[in-house]
Amino acid sequence: MKLSIGKTATGDNFFLRDDIVDEIYEALEEGQNLLLSAPRRVGKTSIIHYIKDNPADEYYCVYVDTEDVSDSQTFFKVLLKAIFDIENKNRFLKTIEKAGKKIKGFLSSIDNVEVGGVKIDFNEKADEKLDYYEKFKDFLEKADLDNRKILLMIDEFPVTIEHIRDEQGEQAARNFLKQNRAIRQNDKYNQKIKFIYTGSIGLLSVVKKLNATADVNDIQTYKLRPLSLKDALELAKTLLENYQIEASNEVLTYLLKEKIEWLIPFHIQLAIKEIRDLHRIDAREVNRAFIDQAFNELVLNGSIYLEHYRGRLSQVFNRNELALVHELLKKLAEYQSVAELELYDLAVKHRLEESFKNILLTLEYDGYIAETNEKQWRFYSPILKKWWSKNV
């Protein structure tokens, strides 16, 4: 296993967590559609890519990124094309051994697809617009999947909702949510398809702005956990072994518990990279002093990997909210934790009391801050906290 920082970990570079994958399939077998929820960089996209590349026998797994979609019809067209992407045809036919004439007809042409009387031309003329929402439902109603299910994993679904809202208005976004819910709730369809949604922003915060939480309350949230200490140790040792670097469990436990704390693969890989780079310069024993030096180097040199945390804020928040967010994070960088009431006073100062909770929720989902049991808030990661204090 090699370092894979800032990109989706796949293949041999993906650290498999069997319990996570098993729990996801267990929830699907219980009839649930899932929202895979976790702050950024925890590994949501890597998980769903692993499921796509290693599908269970009873599923035809499809991954689609809808970040660039800004209307409902394009969304359902993109879903259909993803399901029957020409690259997937052979694998789909092998998965569905008894597909029958309906599916074979559907797969006969990527440009002109027919299934049981349902004909879809993905290259239709501008004056022959098709209703892809209806075509998507027609396919689900008439397709014979031989008792298997399509597992459709939709990345950046919350961003799609925001794009529809921005381009077509709030009512169009609410209608889009209702269309998706109608498909999930239909007894005929949900025997043939299950959904996993994920994205780089929180679905709940997006639908709250639309007063449309009722349209997603049928989706079960699966919270992707950080690594256990045991798994984090295994990941750290595996990465170091690739570079022929030895470190005791005691020293690595010090790194993980005292320096990193929030045990996500991204931060562990950042730390291992600094250990590797420092060891190449000075190949001495990796002890606590070595770890301290490597951690300091990470804070100094981490901008190339951590700068996105700063830049992202201006994409998520408007000008007034951004001023409050910077003040919130500045205060949190100064203390171990800060009471929610004290942070609320800052919102009052900026006249953003009504937006306060949603701002906290967004920062939490995006991996900046976490709430403790005592209504206190703190940075998720000492790495990000120290970097923020120094650079922002």
Buried (B, 14 or more C-beta within 10 A) or exposed (E): BEBBBEEBBBEEBBBEBEEBBEBBBEBBEEEBBBBBBBBBBBBBBBBBBBBBEEBBEBBBBBBBBBBEBBBBBBBBBBBBBBBBBEEBEEEBEEBBEEBEEBBEBBBEBBEEBBBBEBBBEBEBEEEEEBEBBEBBBBBBBBBBBEEBBBBBBBBBBBBBBBBBBEEBEBEBBBBBBEBBBEBBEBEEBBEBBBBBBBBBBBBBBBBBBBEBEEBBEEBEEBEBBBBEEEBBBBBBBEBBEEBEBEBEEEBBBBBBEEBBBBBBBBBBBBBBBBBBBBBEEEEEEBEEEBBBBBBBBBBEBBEEBBEBBBEBBEEBBEEEBBBBBBBBBEBBBEBEBBBBEEBBEBBEEBEBEEBBBBBBBBBBBBBBBBBEEEEBBBBBBBBBBBBBBEBB
